[in-house]
Amino acid sequence: MHGSATEPQGAARYRRARRTAGAVASAALLLPLLGAAPSSPAGQAPADRLQQAFTAAAAEYHVPPGVLLAVSYLQSRWDTHAGAPSVTGGYGPMHLTDARTAIAAAPHHGDGTEDARGDGSRPALVAKARVPADSRLPARLTTLRKAAGLTGLPAERLRTDAAANVAGGAALLAAAQRNLGEPLSEDPADWYGAVARFSGADDSATAATYADDVYDVMRAGERRTTDTGQRVTLAARPGLSPDTAQLSRAGLRPASADGTECPVTVSCEWIPAPYQEFGEGDYGNHDLGDRPASQSIKYIVIHDTEGTWDGVLNLVQDPTYVSWQYTLRSTDGHVAQHVKAKDVAWHAGNWYVNAKSIGLEHEGFLTAPDTWYTEEMYRASARLVRYLARKYDIPLDRQHIIGHDNVPGPTAATIPGMHTDPGPYWDWRHYFTLLGHPFHASAKKGGDLVTVLPDFDANRPVYTGCVTAGEPCAAHGSSEVRLYSQPDETAPLVQDIGLYPKGDPSTTGVNDVGSRASTGQRYALAGRDGDWTAIWYLGQKAWFKNPQKQPTAVRASGPAVTPKEGLAEIPVYGRAYPEKEAYPAGVPVQAVSPLPYKILAGQRYAAGDKVPGEYFYSPTFDTTPHRVVIGTDMYYEIQFGHRVQFVRAADVDLLP
């Protein structure tokens, strides 16, 4: 049906634009883009249909195609995610936000039984989230509704039809350009201010960083096959130089990075977590330290907030809550720092890891049916991590850049309550490529280790419980491979006796990490059987599918540990604490508590750093009695299960 005289102008323009793209393109664009394939057999849409949608929308709204393509790449890498919302309620290739359709949950530090501080010498601190009752949403989380008004297209169509979504993004860019009083120029250099405004940022530093990234994408060019098999190309414009002076006319507030520890390549502000007393000796929400002078920083822990930016910032400013060093905003990659790197935040649920780590929270709604993260947040996070890694000499590998779900329970009792973010949908492979340390094979065929390395988009293990317990989650790319007790997908999953002391097998639950290996993690090879590979995992052989035509792991090199000759088994620890003789007077001795796991003779585990036992004693608001206790008993960090663990060096032999 053609547009009538009473039809919204945007909808009519959109339909006319599709007709001008030619009969084939018009027929393609009238259909949702969710089922396209890389090739075009009879009955299927062409694999360049999304490219045509960008061309048509750019022409209709008079936006340079390169600008539209680069903005979309920075939001979604041109993926549609089968119509599912991002962690901030963003839909489609243009990440048009409609956060009211997302399911907001309490931030993960306030969920479950994990003691975020993880210091057994003090009473457990289980944070209780107080989600703000105010339901008002900032403009950056409601762009889909605005796009619907500009185009006349229904909101549901903008969420589910990629071509309509692209048109909505083009309309928003054109509206931003007009609001700045700028002409709808064909020259991409003239759109810097509009791109900055499209970010949704309300401060000039964040908007400028976002716009700079968009123009970097245009200068470099990109080419990619999307999650629906669409081939999209953005030609490089190496000499492109935008009119950055437009930003001064964008009406954005100035942002100050004073007091922050951030690289100049990210937008950063200081929103401090309070260090203050609040009665009966209690204080919060972190500990003052002197790192790295007093103790080294060895880990960067990647978290997912499972809450809105504004709500999470309210919580980290509460002295009775817990803390972390940085929060990153999903829509535009903006960074807030809360705790200095020298100080110890309460975030990882393990006091040893807290005392030696920096925590990064990445904004997120827990959405249904799945979650995804914006390219701009990945890039901002990678730039921040590179900066911190250089500053504190932290290796860029999965032994040191870990998820909250890789942090071990410090004692047997804490294992079931440990958190599982950022979860199976965090793209570790892409993240490490952005870090400049992509994963690859580091050994020839004879290597005795493997690095888990599935293709994120193609690797789609079934998870359950995203929305309803026991019900399958929507199909989605994943960084993790599932581990079985035998080389057979009908065999039981491997057991995690820490999570299931009665010996029950692990489950496919989205929060059950008992039978998963994650991208970038290295394990000792334990066997092969056709398309299957076995690794040593939690004291047993664990099998995952690793077909030659679509491999999920590559050969790796590096050290491994095995029990010393003559020892039938050795214990495993969740923290590397000193021996009792190392504690000075006035500092209570902390138990070196083994976990319920064992390493049996003949088993091997990939080894990371060799470290002395260490404990940061900081029980009071007054820092006078604080001490860092360092022992002579040495430990190796190992990749034991999904989480890292520790073994005493005296119990193992190191295999080169």
C-alpha positions as CSV (number, residue, x, y, z in Angstrom):
1,M,0.0,0.0,0.0
2,H,1.4,3.4,-1.0
3,G,1.6,6.4,1.4
4,S,-1.6,8.4,1.6
5,A,-2.1,12.2,2.2
6,T,-2.6,11.5,5.9
7,E,0.3,9.2,6.3
8,P,3.2,10.5,8.6
9,Q,5.7,12.2,6.5
10,G,8.7,10.1,7.7
11,A,6.9,6.9,6.8
12,A,6.0,8.1,3.4
13,R,9.5,9.2,2.7
14,Y,10.8,5.9,3.9
15,R,8.5,4.0,1.5
16,R,9.5,6.3,-1.5
17,A,13.2,5.7,-0.7
18,R,12.7,2.0,-0.8
19,R,11.0,2.2,-4.2
20,T,13.9,4.2,-5.7
21,A,16.4,1.5,-4.6
22,G,15.1,-0.8,-7.3
23,A,12.6,-3.7,-7.4
24,V,14.8,-6.3,-5.9
25,A,16.0,-4.1,-3.0
26,S,12.5,-2.9,-2.4
27,A,11.1,-6.4,-2.1
28,A,14.0,-7.3,0.2
29,L,13.6,-4.2,2.5
30,L,9.9,-4.9,2.9
31,L,10.8,-8.0,4.9
32,P,12.5,-8.3,8.3
33,L,16.3,-8.8,8.1
34,L,16.4,-11.5,10.7
35,G,16.8,-14.6,8.6
36,A,19.2,-13.6,5.9
37,A,22.0,-16.0,4.9
38,P,25.5,-15.4,3.5
39,S,24.4,-16.6,0.0
40,S,21.2,-16.1,-1.8
41,P,19.6,-19.4,-2.9
42,A,16.0,-19.4,-4.3
43,G,13.6,-17.9,-1.7
44,Q,16.3,-16.1,0.3
45,A,17.2,-12.5,0.4
46,P,20.5,-11.2,-1.0
47,A,23.4,-11.0,1.3
48,D,23.9,-7.3,0.6
49,R,20.4,-6.3,1.7
50,L,21.6,-4.5,4.8
51,Q,24.1,-2.6,2.7
52,Q,21.2,-1.5,0.5
53,A,19.3,-0.4,3.6
54,F,22.1,1.9,4.6
55,T,22.3,3.3,1.1
56,A,18.6,3.9,1.0
57,A,18.3,5.5,4.4
58,A,21.3,7.7,3.8
59,A,19.8,9.0,0.6
60,E,16.3,9.5,2.1
61,Y,17.5,11.5,5.1
62,H,20.5,13.1,3.4
63,V,23.1,11.6,5.7
64,P,26.5,10.7,4.2
65,P,26.5,6.9,3.9
66,G,29.9,6.7,5.6
67,V,28.7,8.5,8.6
68,L,25.6,6.3,9.0
69,L,27.7,3.1,8.5
70,A,30.4,4.2,11.0
71,V,28.0,5.2,13.7
72,S,26.2,1.8,13.3
73,Y,29.5,-0.1,13.4
74,L,30.4,1.6,16.7
75,Q,27.0,0.8,18.2
76,S,26.6,-2.8,17.0
77,R,29.2,-3.8,14.5
78,W,26.1,-3.9,12.1
79,D,24.6,-7.0,13.9
80,T,20.9,-7.3,14.5
81,H,21.0,-9.7,17.5
82,A,17.8,-11.3,16.3
83,G,15.9,-8.3,17.6
84,A,17.0,-8.8,21.1
85,P,17.9,-5.7,23.2
86,S,21.4,-4.8,24.4
87,V,22.2,-4.5,28.1
88,T,20.8,-0.9,28.0
89,G,17.7,-1.7,26.0
90,G,19.2,-0.8,22.6
91,Y,17.9,-2.5,19.4
92,G,19.2,-3.3,16.0
93,P,22.2,-2.1,14.0
94,M,21.7,1.5,15.1
95,H,21.2,0.6,18.8
96,L,18.0,2.6,19.1
97,T,17.2,2.5,22.8
98,D,13.9,1.7,24.4
99,A,15.0,0.8,28.0
100,R,11.4,0.4,29.2
101,T,11.2,-2.8,27.3
102,A,14.2,-4.3,29.1
103,I,14.0,-6.1,32.4
104,A,15.9,-4.2,35.1
105,A,17.4,-6.2,37.9
106,A,19.2,-5.3,41.1
107,P,22.9,-4.7,40.5
108,H,24.7,-8.0,40.9
109,H,26.6,-7.0,44.1
110,G,23.2,-6.8,45.8
111,D,22.1,-10.2,44.4
112,G,22.7,-13.5,46.1
113,T,24.9,-14.4,49.0
114,E,28.4,-13.4,47.8
115,D,30.4,-11.4,50.3
116,A,31.8,-8.8,48.0
117,R,34.6,-8.0,50.4
118,G,35.5,-11.7,50.8
119,D,37.7,-11.1,54.0
120,G,37.0,-14.0,56.4
121,S,38.6,-12.1,59.2
122,R,35.7,-9.7,59.2
123,P,31.9,-10.3,59.3
124,A,30.4,-11.1,55.9
125,L,29.4,-8.0,54.0
126,V,26.5,-9.0,51.8
127,A,25.3,-5.8,50.0
128,K,21.6,-5.1,49.7
129,A,20.8,-3.2,46.6
130,R,18.3,-0.4,46.9
131,V,17.1,0.2,43.4
132,P,15.9,3.8,43.0
133,A,12.1,4.1,42.7
134,D,12.4,6.9,40.2
135,S,11.5,5.4,36.8
136,R,12.5,8.4,34.7
137,L,15.0,7.5,32.0
138,P,17.6,9.8,30.4
139,A,17.3,10.7,26.8
140,R,20.1,8.4,25.8
141,L,17.9,5.4,26.7
142,T,14.8,6.5,24.8
143,T,16.1,7.2,21.3
144,L,13.8,4.5,19.6
145,R,10.7,6.4,20.6
146,K,12.1,9.6,19.1
147,A,13.1,7.8,15.9
148,A,9.5,6.5,15.7
149,G,8.3,10.0,15.8
150,L,10.7,11.2,13.2
151,T,10.0,8.4,10.7
152,G,6.4,7.6,11.5
153,L,7.3,4.0,11.8
154,P,5.9,1.8,14.6
155,A,8.3,1.3,17.6
156,E,7.9,-2.5,17.2
157,R,9.1,-2.3,13.6
158,L,12.1,-0.2,14.6
159,R,13.0,-2.9,17.1
160,T,12.7,-5.9,14.8
161,D,13.2,-4.8,11.2
162,A,16.9,-3.9,10.6
163,A,16.1,-1.7,7.5
164,A,13.6,0.3,9.6
165,N,16.1,0.5,12.4
166,V,18.7,2.0,10.1
167,A,16.2,4.5,8.8
168,G,15.5,5.5,12.4
169,G,19.2,6.1,13.0
170,A,19.5,8.2,9.9
171,A,16.5,10.3,10.9
172,L,18.1,10.9,14.3
173,L,21.4,12.0,12.8
174,A,19.6,14.3,10.4
175,A,17.6,15.8,13.2
176,A,20.8,16.4,15.3
177,Q,22.4,18.1,12.3
178,R,19.4,20.4,11.8
179,N,19.2,21.2,15.5
180,L,22.8,22.3,15.3
181,G,21.9,24.7,12.5
182,E,24.1,22.7,10.1
183,P,23.2,21.9,6.5
184,L,22.5,18.3,5.4
185,S,25.9,18.2,3.7
186,E,27.2,15.3,1.6
187,D,30.6,15.8,3.1
188,P,31.2,13.5,6.2
189,A,33.6,16.1,7.6
190,D,30.6,18.4,8.3
191,W,28.8,15.9,10.6
192,Y,31.1,15.9,13.7
193,G,28.6,17.7,15.9
194,A,25.7,15.6,14.9
195,V,27.6,12.4,15.5
196,A,28.7,13.7,18.9
197,R,25.0,14.4,19.8
198,F,23.9,11.0,18.5
199,S,26.1,9.4,21.3
200,G,23.5,10.5,23.9
201,A,26.2,11.9,26.1
202,D,25.4,15.1,28.0
203,D,29.0,16.2,28.4
204,S,31.5,17.4,25.7
205,A,34.3,15.0,26.6
206,T,32.3,11.8,26.2
207,A,30.6,13.1,23.0
208,A,34.0,14.1,21.5
209,T,35.5,10.7,22.3
210,Y,32.5,9.0,20.7
211,A,32.7,11.2,17.6
212,D,36.5,10.7,17.3
213,D,35.9,6.9,17.4
214,V,33.3,7.2,14.6
215,Y,35.7,9.2,12.4
216,D,38.5,6.7,13.2
217,V,36.2,3.9,11.8
218,M,35.6,6.0,8.7
219,R,39.3,6.7,8.1
220,A,40.2,3.0,8.6
221,G,37.2,1.5,6.8
222,E,35.6,-1.8,7.8
223,R,34.3,-4.9,6.2
224,R,32.3,-7.6,8.0
225,T,29.8,-10.4,7.6
226,T,27.1,-9.8,10.3
227,D,25.3,-12.2,12.6
228,T,22.6,-12.7,9.8
229,G,25.1,-13.3,7.1
230,Q,24.9,-9.8,5.6
231,R,28.0,-8.5,4.0
232,V,28.6,-4.9,4.8
233,T,31.5,-2.7,3.7
234,L,32.6,0.8,4.7
235,A,35.2,2.1,2.3
236,A,38.2,3.8,4.0
237,R,38.6,7.6,4.0
238,P,42.2,7.9,5.3
239,G,42.5,11.7,5.0
240,L,39.1,12.5,6.5
241,S,39.4,15.6,8.8
242,P,36.1,16.5,10.6
243,D,35.0,20.0,11.7
244,T,35.6,19.4,15.4
245,A,34.7,23.1,16.2
246,Q,31.0,22.1,15.8
247,L,31.2,20.5,19.3
248,S,31.3,23.9,21.0
249,R,27.9,24.7,19.5
250,A,26.3,21.4,20.7
251,G,25.1,22.7,24.0
252,L,26.9,20.0,26.1
253,R,28.2,20.5,29.6
254,P,31.9,20.6,30.2
255,A,33.3,17.5,31.8
256,S,36.3,17.5,34.1
257,A,38.7,14.5,34.4
258,D,40.4,16.1,37.4
259,G,41.4,13.5,39.9
260,T,40.9,10.5,37.6
261,E,43.4,7.8,36.6
262,C,42.3,7.4,33.0
263,P,44.0,7.5,29.6
264,V,43.3,10.6,27.5
265,T,41.7,8.3,25.0
266,V,38.6,7.8,27.1
267,S,36.2,10.3,28.7
268,C,36.4,10.0,32.4
269,E,35.0,11.7,35.5
270,W,35.6,11.4,39.2
271,I,32.6,10.2,41.2
272,P,34.1,9.0,44.5
273,A,33.0,6.1,46.6
274,P,32.9,7.3,50.2
275,Y,35.5,6.2,52.8
276,Q,33.6,7.1,56.0
277,E,32.4,5.6,59.3
278,F,28.7,5.1,59.9
279,G,28.5,3.7,63.4
280,E,29.7,0.9,65.8
281,G,33.1,0.6,64.1
282,D,31.5,0.0,60.7
283,Y,32.8,1.9,57.7
284,G,32.7,1.8,54.0
285,N,32.9,1.1,51.3
286,H,36.6,0.3,50.6
287,D,40.0,0.2,52.3
288,L,42.8,2.8,51.9
289,G,46.0,1.3,50.7
290,D,49.3,2.1,49.1
291,R,49.5,0.0,46.0
292,P,51.7,-0.8,44.2
293,A,54.3,0.3,46.8
294,S,52.9,-1.9,49.5
295,Q,51.6,-4.8,47.3
296,S,51.5,-5.4,43.6
297,I,48.3,-5.1,41.4
298,K,48.1,-8.3,39.4
299,Y,44.5,-8.6,38.2
300,I,41.9,-6.6,36.4
301,V,38.4,-8.0,37.1
302,I,35.7,-7.5,34.5
303,H,32.1,-7.1,35.9
304,D,28.7,-6.5,34.5
305,T,26.5,-4.2,36.7
306,E,23.1,-5.7,35.8
307,G,21.7,-2.3,36.6
308,T,21.3,1.1,35.1
309,W,24.1,3.7,35.1
310,D,22.3,6.1,37.4
311,G,21.2,3.5,39.8
312,V,24.6,1.9,40.1
313,L,26.3,5.3,40.7
314,N,23.8,5.9,43.5
315,L,24.9,2.6,45.1
316,V,28.6,3.1,44.8
317,Q,28.3,6.4,46.6
318,D,26.6,4.7,49.5
319,P,29.1,4.1,52.4
320,T,27.1,1.0,53.5
321,Y,27.3,-0.6,50.1
322,V,30.4,-2.0,48.3
323,S,32.7,-0.5,45.7
324,W,34.8,-1.0,42.6
325,Q,37.3,1.3,40.8
326,Y,35.5,2.1,37.5
327,T,32.1,2.0,35.9
328,L,31.6,2.2,32.1
329,R,28.5,3.3,30.4
330,S,27.2,1.2,27.6
331,T,25.6,3.7,25.3
332,D,28.7,5.9,24.8
333,G,31.6,4.3,26.7
334,H,31.8,7.0,29.3
335,V,33.9,6.1,32.4
336,A,33.5,7.1,36.0
337,Q,36.2,6.4,38.5
338,H,35.2,5.8,42.2
339,V,38.2,4.4,44.0
340,K,41.9,5.2,43.4
341,A,44.0,2.3,42.2
342,K,46.2,2.6,45.3
343,D,43.1,1.7,47.4
344,V,41.4,-1.7,47.8
345,A,37.8,-1.9,46.6
346,W,35.3,-4.5,47.8
347,H,34.0,-6.1,44.5
348,A,35.3,-9.6,43.7
349,G,34.1,-11.7,46.7
350,N,37.7,-12.8,47.5
351,W,39.8,-10.7,49.7
352,Y,43.1,-11.9,48.2
353,V,41.9,-11.0,44.7
354,N,40.4,-7.7,45.9
355,A,43.7,-6.7,47.5
356,K,45.5,-7.4,44.2
357,S,43.0,-6.2,41.6
358,I,41.2,-3.3,40.0
359,G,37.5,-3.8,39.3
360,L,35.7,-2.5,36.2
361,E,31.9,-2.6,36.1
362,H,30.2,-2.4,32.7
363,E,26.7,-1.0,32.7
364,G,24.0,-3.5,31.9
365,F,20.3,-4.3,32.2
366,L,19.7,-8.0,32.4
367,T,17.5,-8.2,29.3
368,A,15.3,-10.8,27.8
369,P,15.9,-13.0,25.9
370,D,19.7,-12.3,25.9
371,T,22.3,-9.6,26.2
372,W,24.8,-7.8,24.1
373,Y,27.3,-5.0,24.6
374,T,28.0,-2.0,22.4
375,E,31.2,-1.7,20.4
376,E,31.9,1.7,22.0
377,M,31.8,0.3,25.5
378,Y,34.1,-2.6,24.5
379,R,36.5,-0.1,22.9
380,A,36.5,2.3,25.9
381,S,37.0,-0.6,28.3
382,A,39.9,-1.9,26.2
383,R,41.6,1.5,26.2
384,L,41.3,1.8,29.9
385,V,42.6,-1.8,30.5
386,R,45.6,-1.2,28.2
387,Y,46.4,2.0,30.2
388,L,46.1,0.2,33.6
389,A,48.1,-2.8,32.4
390,R,50.9,-0.6,31.2
391,K,50.9,1.5,34.4
392,Y,50.9,-1.5,36.8
393,D,52.8,-4.1,34.6
394,I,49.8,-6.4,34.4
395,P,50.1,-9.0,31.5
396,L,47.3,-8.9,29.0
397,D,46.2,-12.5,29.2
398,R,43.3,-14.5,30.8
399,Q,45.4,-15.3,33.9
400,H,45.4,-11.6,34.8
401,I,42.4,-10.1,32.9
402,I,39.6,-12.1,34.4
403,G,35.9,-12.0,34.7
404,H,34.1,-11.9,38.1
405,D,33.0,-15.5,37.1
406,N,36.7,-16.5,37.1
407,V,37.4,-15.4,40.7
408,P,37.6,-18.4,43.0
409,G,35.6,-18.8,46.2
410,P,38.1,-18.1,49.0
411,T,36.7,-21.0,51.1
412,A,34.6,-24.1,50.4
413,A,31.5,-22.5,52.0
414,T,31.7,-19.5,49.6
415,I,31.9,-21.4,46.3
416,P,28.1,-21.7,45.7
417,G,27.6,-18.0,46.3
418,M,30.3,-16.6,44.0
419,H,29.0,-14.4,41.2
420,T,29.0,-15.3,37.5
421,D,29.2,-12.0,35.6
422,P,30.0,-10.9,32.9
423,G,28.8,-14.3,31.8
424,P,28.8,-16.4,28.6
425,Y,27.8,-13.5,26.3
426,W,30.9,-11.3,27.0
427,D,33.0,-11.5,23.8
428,W,36.5,-12.2,25.2
429,R,37.9,-12.9,21.7
430,H,36.9,-9.5,20.3
431,Y,37.8,-7.8,23.6
432,F,41.4,-9.1,23.5
433,T,41.7,-8.1,19.8
434,L,40.8,-4.6,20.9
435,L,43.4,-4.9,23.7
436,G,46.0,-5.6,21.0
437,H,46.6,-9.1,22.2
438,P,44.5,-11.4,20.0
439,F,44.4,-15.1,20.9
440,H,46.1,-17.5,18.5
441,A,47.9,-20.8,18.4
442,S,51.2,-20.6,20.2
443,A,52.4,-24.1,19.7
444,K,52.7,-26.6,16.9
445,K,50.8,-30.0,16.8
446,G,52.9,-31.3,19.7
447,G,51.8,-28.7,22.2
448,D,50.5,-30.1,25.5
449,L,48.2,-27.2,26.3
450,V,45.2,-25.7,24.4
451,T,43.7,-22.2,24.4
452,V,39.9,-22.2,24.2
453,L,39.0,-20.2,21.2
454,P,35.5,-20.7,19.6
455,D,34.1,-18.4,17.0
456,F,31.8,-16.2,19.1
457,D,29.0,-15.9,16.6
458,A,29.0,-19.5,15.5
459,N,29.4,-21.0,19.0
460,R,25.9,-21.2,20.4
461,P,25.6,-23.6,23.4
462,V,22.1,-23.8,24.8
463,Y,21.7,-22.0,28.2
464,T,18.6,-22.0,30.4
465,G,17.2,-19.6,32.9
466,C,17.7,-16.3,31.2
467,V,14.0,-15.4,31.8
468,T,12.4,-18.5,33.4
469,A,14.2,-21.2,35.4
470,G,14.8,-24.3,33.2
471,E,13.6,-22.6,30.0
472,P,16.1,-22.2,27.2
473,C,17.6,-18.8,26.6
474,A,17.4,-17.3,23.1
475,A,20.2,-18.6,20.8
476,H,23.2,-16.3,21.1
477,G,26.9,-16.3,20.4
478,S,29.0,-17.3,23.3
479,S,32.6,-17.2,24.5
480,E,32.3,-20.5,26.3
481,V,32.3,-24.2,25.4
482,R,30.4,-26.9,27.4
483,L,32.3,-29.7,29.1
484,Y,31.1,-33.3,29.2
485,S,32.2,-36.3,31.2
486,Q,32.6,-38.3,28.0
487,P,33.1,-37.4,24.3
488,D,29.4,-37.4,23.7
489,E,26.8,-34.6,23.9
490,T,24.4,-37.0,25.6
491,A,26.8,-37.7,28.4
492,P,26.5,-35.9,31.8
493,L,28.2,-32.6,32.2
494,V,31.3,-32.7,34.3
495,Q,30.9,-32.4,38.1
496,D,31.8,-29.5,40.3
497,I,31.9,-30.8,43.8
498,G,32.3,-27.2,45.1
499,L,29.0,-26.2,43.6
500,Y,27.4,-29.6,44.1
501,P,28.8,-31.3,47.2
502,K,26.5,-34.3,46.8
503,G,28.0,-35.1,43.4
504,D,25.2,-33.9,41.1
505,P,26.3,-33.0,37.6
506,S,26.5,-29.4,36.5
507,T,23.6,-27.9,34.6
508,T,23.0,-25.8,31.5
509,G,21.8,-22.8,33.7
510,V,23.2,-19.5,32.5
511,N,24.7,-18.9,35.9
512,D,26.1,-22.4,36.4
513,V,29.9,-22.2,35.6
514,G,30.6,-25.7,36.8
515,S,31.1,-27.2,33.3
516,R,32.4,-24.4,31.1
517,A,35.7,-23.3,29.6
518,S,36.0,-19.7,28.4
519,T,37.8,-18.1,25.5
520,G,41.4,-17.4,26.1
521,Q,41.7,-19.8,29.1
522,R,44.6,-22.3,28.8
523,Y,44.2,-25.9,29.9
524,A,46.4,-29.0,29.8
525,L,45.5,-31.4,27.1
526,A,44.2,-34.7,28.5
527,G,43.1,-36.6,25.3
528,R,41.5,-36.6,21.9
529,D,38.7,-38.7,20.4
530,G,37.7,-37.7,16.8
531,D,36.1,-34.3,17.0
532,W,36.5,-34.2,20.7
533,T,39.2,-32.8,22.9
534,A,39.7,-33.5,26.6
535,I,41.3,-31.2,29.2
536,W,42.2,-31.6,32.9
537,Y,39.4,-29.7,34.7
538,L,38.4,-29.7,38.4
539,G,40.4,-32.9,39.0
540,Q,38.8,-34.9,36.1
541,K,38.9,-35.3,32.4
542,A,36.5,-32.9,30.7
543,W,35.5,-33.2,27.0
544,F,34.4,-30.5,24.6
545,K,33.6,-30.6,20.9
546,N,36.5,-29.4,18.8
547,P,35.9,-30.4,15.2
548,Q,38.6,-29.7,12.6
549,K,36.2,-27.8,10.3
550,Q,35.0,-25.5,13.1
551,P,37.6,-25.6,15.9
552,T,36.9,-24.3,19.3
553,A,40.5,-24.4,20.6
554,V,44.0,-24.0,19.4
555,R,47.3,-25.5,20.5
556,A,49.2,-23.5,23.2
557,S,52.5,-23.4,24.9
558,G,53.4,-22.5,28.5
559,P,54.2,-23.9,31.9
560,A,52.0,-26.5,33.7
561,V,52.1,-28.0,37.1
562,T,51.6,-31.6,38.2
563,P,51.7,-33.2,41.7
564,K,55.2,-33.9,42.9
565,E,56.4,-37.5,42.3
566,G,55.2,-39.7,45.1
567,L,52.1,-37.6,46.0
568,A,48.8,-39.3,45.1
569,E,46.9,-36.0,45.4
570,I,47.4,-32.4,46.4
571,P,45.0,-29.7,47.7
572,V,43.8,-26.6,45.8
573,Y,43.3,-23.2,47.3
574,G,41.1,-20.2,46.5
575,R,43.5,-17.7,47.9
576,A,47.3,-17.5,48.4
577,Y,47.7,-16.7,52.0
578,P,51.0,-16.7,54.0
579,E,52.1,-19.4,56.4
580,K,51.3,-18.8,60.1
581,E,55.0,-18.0,60.9
582,A,54.8,-14.9,58.6
583,Y,52.3,-13.0,60.7
584,P,53.7,-10.3,63.0
585,A,52.3,-9.7,66.5
586,G,49.0,-8.0,66.5
587,V,47.9,-9.5,63.1
588,P,45.7,-12.6,63.5
589,V,46.8,-15.6,61.5
590,Q,44.5,-16.4,58.6
591,A,43.7,-20.0,57.9
592,V,45.2,-21.5,54.7
593,S,42.0,-23.3,53.9
594,P,42.0,-25.9,51.1
595,L,38.9,-26.1,48.8
596,P,37.1,-29.4,48.3
597,Y,39.0,-30.0,45.1
598,K,42.0,-32.3,44.6
599,I,44.6,-32.7,41.9
600,L,45.5,-36.3,41.4
601,A,48.8,-37.8,40.4
602,G,49.4,-37.6,36.6
603,Q,47.0,-34.6,36.1
604,R,48.4,-31.3,34.7
605,Y,47.1,-27.8,34.9
606,A,48.3,-24.7,33.0
607,A,50.2,-22.4,35.4
608,G,50.4,-18.7,35.7
609,D,52.4,-16.6,38.1
610,K,54.4,-17.9,41.0
611,V,53.7,-15.7,44.0
612,P,54.4,-15.6,47.7
613,G,51.5,-15.9,50.2
614,E,50.1,-12.5,50.9
615,Y,47.5,-10.9,53.2
616,F,46.3,-7.3,53.6
617,Y,45.2,-6.7,57.2
618,S,42.9,-3.7,57.3
619,P,40.1,-4.3,59.9
620,T,39.6,-0.7,61.0
621,F,38.8,2.8,59.6
622,D,42.0,4.1,61.2
623,T,44.7,2.9,58.9
624,T,47.4,2.8,61.6
625,P,47.2,-1.0,62.3
626,H,47.0,-1.9,58.6
627,R,49.7,-4.3,57.5
628,V,50.6,-6.2,54.4
629,V,51.9,-9.7,55.4
630,I,54.1,-11.5,52.9
631,G,55.2,-15.0,53.5
632,T,57.9,-17.3,52.2
633,D,55.5,-20.1,51.1
634,M,55.1,-19.8,47.4
635,Y,52.0,-20.6,45.2
636,Y,51.3,-21.1,41.6
637,E,48.1,-19.7,40.1
638,I,46.5,-22.4,37.9
639,Q,43.6,-22.7,35.5
640,F,41.8,-25.4,37.4
641,G,38.1,-25.0,36.4
642,H,36.2,-22.1,35.0
643,R,37.8,-20.1,37.9
644,V,41.5,-19.7,38.6
645,Q,42.8,-21.4,41.7
646,F,46.1,-21.8,43.6
647,V,48.4,-24.6,44.6
648,R,51.4,-24.5,46.9
649,A,54.7,-24.6,44.9
650,A,56.0,-27.2,47.4
651,D,53.3,-29.6,46.3
652,V,54.0,-29.5,42.6
653,D,56.6,-29.9,39.9
654,L,56.7,-27.3,37.2
655,L,56.6,-28.7,33.6
656,P,58.1,-26.3,31.0
